[in-house]
Amino acid sequence: MRARRSFDDLVAIMDRLRDPGGCPWDREQTYATLRGYLIEESYEAVDAIDREDRPGLAEELGDLLLQVVFLSRLAKEDGAFDAGDVVEGIAAKLVRRHPHVFGDETAGSSGEVLKRWEEIKKEEKSASGKVAEDTSVLAGIPRSLPALVKAQRLGTKAARVGFDWSKDDDVVTKLEEETGEIRRALAEGDRDAVIEEIGDALFTVTMLARRLDVDADAALARANAKFERRFRRVEAALSLRGVPVSEAPLDLMERLWEDAKAP
């Protein structure tokens, strides 16, 4: 029985692919060309989670790990760091930021853990002697995050310093207010205002999701899947009637939609 390969084996394989005489395609890759693969593999891993496909998740996590090792190899060639530095860095960070597990401190709730995590981050920056260019509470959120995910992260960071609604119902009231503003913008025919007010409404819904401990992106993904499932049922029903979707009258599609909503 062959011994299982280790992380070091994976690093050695990547080294061989990038070395002279290795794979022409792998040797051509750059940070820029790998960027898209990193994003794609991350989404494929998320998709496997959503589908509860555990074997698929193992495969997608492997593909994602490959990107980590690949990028680390490029950095090694630049003299910046290598895969070992990546592992050492995250391992040390986890120990350092969990003093309630690896040290003498205590934490009675996840809220306390997050609060201490942020405090330790600030201590680390101060100890490093580096002056942060961005000292905002909102600093550290990647610019490239999908807008819905970013909105939830922004709200979470602001809420940690007390900038939040007092009650969940207040957020619902705010959402009703934003809906009214969308109606007014539509009535006035002001497209720019419509775009702005729709954005405000989406942001408010995301804040409500955050307060209710709901992953807004996952909730929207669930709604997307539901819509797709029902619309495909409508298409199938129209096909049985010999009616092309593009020619189906709206009243018929609406009736079939209601039928499609049945479990």
N, C-alpha and C positions, 0 to 999 in steps of 0.2 A: 504493500500500500504506500503510495507516494505521500511524503510529508507535505503538510499544508504550507503554502507560500506565506511569507511574512511581509510586513510593510517594507522592510529593507530589501526584500526580493523585488518588490514593485519598483522601488527607487533604482535598483540595479538594472532592471529591464528598461526603464526610461533612459538611464544613462547610456545604455547600449544603443538605443534608438537614436539618440542625439549625437553620439560620438561619430567621428569620421568613419565612413564605411557603414554607417547605420542606415536608417530608413530615409530616403529622399524627402518624403512628405513631412515626416516629423521634424527633420532638420530645417525645413522651410518655415515652420510656425514661429509666430511672434506673440508678444503680449496682446497686440491688437487682434490678431486672427483667432486667438484662443478666447477672447472676451465673449464672443457670441456662443461658443460651445459651453462656456461656464454657465451662462444664463440658461441656455437650452437644457442642459443636464439638470440644473436645479429645478426647472419646471417639470421635467419628466419624473423626477423623484417625488415631487409634490403630487403629480398625477397618480403615481402608484399608491401613494398614501390615501388619496381620495377614493381610489378604486379598491382599497383594502387588499391590494395585490402584494403579499409579503415576498414571494419569490421575485416578482418584478421589482420591488423596492430594493432588494439586495443587489440586483443587477444595476439599477439606476444609481444607487449609492456608490457602487464600484466605478461607474462612469464619472460620477462627480469627484470621487477621490483621485481618479486619473488626472482630472484637470488641476487639482491641487498639486499633485506630484509634478505634472508637466510645467506649471508656472513656477514651481520651486526650482526646477532644473534650469529654467531660463534665468532666474535670479542668481543661481549659483554661477552660471556663466558670466553674469555681470559683476560677480564678486559681492553681491548684496547679502544673500542668505541662502540656505539650502533647506531641504525637507526636514532635516533634523532640527534646525532652528525653529521651524514652524511648529513641530511637535513639542519641543521644549518650551516655546513661548506660550502655547495654549495650556499646557499642563501646569506650568508655573502660575499662570493667571488664575486658573480654576482653584488651585490651592490657596493662593493669596486672597482671592475674593470670597472665599468660603471659610472665614475664621470661626464660624459657628460649627463647622464640621472638622476642620483640620487644626483649629486653635482652641483658645479658651473662652471665646465669646459664645453667646447664646442668641437664638432667634426663635420667637414663638409663632411667627406668621410669615407668609411669602412677602407681605408688605414690608416687614422689617428687613427681610433679606434684600429686597430691591433697594431700599433706602440706604442700607449699608454698602451695597454694591456701588451705588453712585458716589458715596463718600470716599470709598477706597479708590475709585477712578480718579477723583480729584487729588487725593493724596499722592497717587502715582505720578500724575502730571507735575505736581509741585516738586516731588523728589527728583524727577528727571531733569529739572532745571529748564525745561522747555516752556516757553510762554505761548499759550494757545492763541492762535489767531482769532478763533471764534470762542468767546467765553459764554455764549448764550446757553440757557438751559436746553435749548433745542439743538445744540450742536451734536454732531456725530451721526445724524440720520443721513444715509446715503441719498444723494441727489437722484440716482437712477432707480430708486424704488418705485414700483407701480403706485399710481396716485392714491388708490384706496388704502393700500398698506401704509403708505407714508402718512396719510391723514390720521390713521389710528395711532401711529407712533408719535406724531406731533401732539395729539391730544393726551396720550399717556404721559409724555414728558412734562407737559404743562400741568397736568393734574397732580403730579408728584410734588409740586411746590404750591399746591392749593388753588391753582387757577382752574376751576371746574364749576359746573352747576351744583346747586345744593341738593336737588332732588331729581330723580329720573323723569318725573312728570314735567319738570321745567324744560327738559330737552324736547319732550313731545310738544309742549306749547311752542317752543322755538321752531320746531319743524312745521307746525301749522302756520306760523307766521311766515316762514320762508315759502310755503306753498301759496299763500296769499300774494306774496310779492311776485311769484312766477306768473300768477293770473294777471296781475296788474301790468307786468312787462309785456305779456302776450297781447293784452287789450290795447296797449300803446304801440304795439308793433315795433318795439325796441329790441332788435336782435342781440345787441351787446348786453343789454340788461337781462335778457332771457338767459343767456349763457352764464352770466354772473350769478343770477339767482338759482339756477339749476345747480351750479357748483356749490353754493351755500347750503342748498337743501341736501345734497349728497354728503357734504362735510358734517352736517348736523346729524344725519342718519348714522354716519360712522361714529360720531361721538356717543350716540345712544347705544350703539352696539358695544362700544368700549366699556361704557358704564355697566352694561348688563353682562359683561364678560363673554361677549360673542365675538368671534373672529369675523369681521365684516367681509373680508375677502372670501372666506369659506362660505359664509351665508349667501353671498352673491353667486358663488360657483354653484351652490345647491339650487338656487333659483334658476340659473342658466340651464342646469341639467334638467330641471322640471319643465321649463319652457320647451327645450329641445325634444324631450320625450313626448310631450303632449302634441307638439306641432307635427312630429313624425307620425303620430297616430292620425292626425287630421289628414295628412298626405296619403296615408294608407287607405283611409276611408274614402277619400276622393278617387283614388285609383280604382277601388272596387266599383265605384259608380261610373268609371270611365270619364271622369271630369279632370282635365288638366288643372293643376294648382293655379296657374296664371289666369285661368278663365273661370274659376269658381266664384260665384256670387258671395258677397261678404256675409249675408244672412245664413247661407248654408255653412260657411266656414265657422261662423260663431256657434251654430248648433252642434257641429261636429266637435268644436273645441270643448263645449260643455260636456259632451259625451266622453271626450278624452280625459277629462278631469276625474272621472270615476276611477276608483282603485282597480 
